[in-house]
Amino acid sequence: MLAEALPKRIRYVRQGDLEGSYRGYIPLERLPRLMDFLEESDDGNEGANAQVDVQLLFRKEGPDRFLVRVRAACRTQLSCQRCLQAVDVGLETDHEIVLSNRAKTIEDLQHDVDGLLTEGDFVETAALIEDQLLLAVPMVPKHEDCAIGYGLSAGGAEREVEETEAEPATAEQSVDRHRPFADLKAMTASKKAE
């Protein structure tokens, strides 16, 4: 059986009472903040056909308090911060969120528990995964074996490579070279002698 697109909104109160679950996908175009990080392809299509595979498991935890376990994964492209070319990146998350339409319930959660205040009995499916996938985006996306591009050395200075071999300097050329501190040794030696 092929996976289906998840609905944009889910009545989580009913799903929690039934301990229901959903399995399917969300098109990346429904996650606009995540789309901002994606590498734009040559045809201007920023992965609109790409999708996030999602599994949602609901259960009731108490009055006006429901828990959803969210598993989500996708493959996408980001800009490599070394060569600025597209790099394939896997993003995934496995987390739990407490859902409630009562502000007091969300305010009373412990600091290490994620909560989402909803309007009514419905929740946006994109709201369940987008923040966590954004946290899964690497801070510095890069290829594992990326060579630094654009003629830059590791220190960032531009290299100029000449194909001709350097000829050794002759004795006459070295005499003509300007040496501003050449007499310094003689001056210091004469000072010490005095």
Secondary structure as the mmCIF struct_conf table of DSSP 4:
data_model
#
loop_
_struct_conf.conf_type_id
_struct_conf.id
_struct_conf.beg_label_comp_id
_struct_conf.beg_label_asym_id
_struct_conf.beg_label_seq_id
_struct_conf.end_label_comp_id
_struct_conf.end_label_asym_id
_struct_conf.end_label_seq_id
STRN STRN1 GLU A 4 ALA A 5
HELX_LH_PP_P HELX_LH_PP_P1 LEU A 6 PRO A 7
BEND BEND1 LYS A 8 LYS A 8
STRN STRN2 ARG A 9 ARG A 11
HELX_RH_AL_P HELX_RH_AL_P1 TYR A 12 LEU A 18
TURN_TY1_P TURN_TY1_P1 GLU A 19 GLU A 19
STRN STRN3 SER A 21 PRO A 27
HELX_RH_3T_P HELX_RH_3T_P1 LEU A 28 ARG A 30
HELX_RH_AL_P HELX_RH_AL_P2 PRO A 32 MET A 35
TURN_TY1_P TURN_TY1_P2 ASP A 36 PHE A 37
BEND BEND2 LEU A 38 LEU A 38
HELX_LH_PP_P HELX_LH_PP_P2 GLU A 39 SER A 41
TURN_TY1_P TURN_TY1_P3 ASP A 42 ASP A 43
BEND BEND3 GLY A 44 GLY A 44
BEND BEND4 GLY A 47 GLY A 47
TURN_TY1_P TURN_TY1_P4 ALA A 48 ASN A 49
STRN STRN4 GLN A 51 GLY A 62
TURN_TY1_P TURN_TY1_P5 PRO A 63 ASP A 64
STRN STRN5 ARG A 65 SER A 79
TURN_TY1_P TURN_TY1_P6 GLN A 81 CYS A 83
BEND BEND5 GLN A 85 GLN A 85
STRN STRN6 ALA A 86 SER A 100
BEND BEND6 ASN A 101 ASN A 101
HELX_RH_AL_P HELX_RH_AL_P3 ALA A 103 GLU A 107
TURN_TY1_P TURN_TY1_P7 ASP A 108 ASP A 108
BEND BEND7 LEU A 109 LEU A 109
TURN_TY1_P TURN_TY1_P8 HIS A 111 ASP A 112
BEND BEND8 VAL A 113 VAL A 113
STRN STRN7 GLY A 115 LEU A 117
BEND BEND9 GLU A 119 GLU A 119
TURN_TY1_P TURN_TY1_P9 GLY A 120 ASP A 121
STRN STRN8 PHE A 122 GLU A 124
HELX_RH_AL_P HELX_RH_AL_P4 THR A 125 ALA A 136
BEND BEND10 VAL A 137 VAL A 137
BEND BEND11 MET A 139 VAL A 140
TURN_TY1_P TURN_TY1_P10 GLU A 144 ASP A 145
HELX_LH_PP_P HELX_LH_PP_P3 CYS A 146 ILE A 148
TURN_TY1_P TURN_TY1_P11 TYR A 150 GLY A 151
STRN STRN9 LEU A 152 LEU A 152
TURN_TY1_P TURN_TY1_P12 ALA A 154 GLY A 155
BEND BEND12 GLY A 156 GLY A 156
HELX_LH_PP_P HELX_LH_PP_P4 ALA A 157 ALA A 157
STRN STRN10 GLU A 158 GLU A 158
HELX_LH_PP_P HELX_LH_PP_P5 ARG A 159 ARG A 159
BEND BEND13 THR A 164 THR A 164
HELX_LH_PP_P HELX_LH_PP_P6 GLU A 165 THR A 170
HELX_RH_AL_P HELX_RH_AL_P5 ALA A 171 ASP A 176
BEND BEND14 ARG A 177 ARG A 177
TURN_TY1_P TURN_TY1_P13 PRO A 180 ASP A 183
HELX_RH_AL_P HELX_RH_AL_P6 LEU A 184 ALA A 193
#
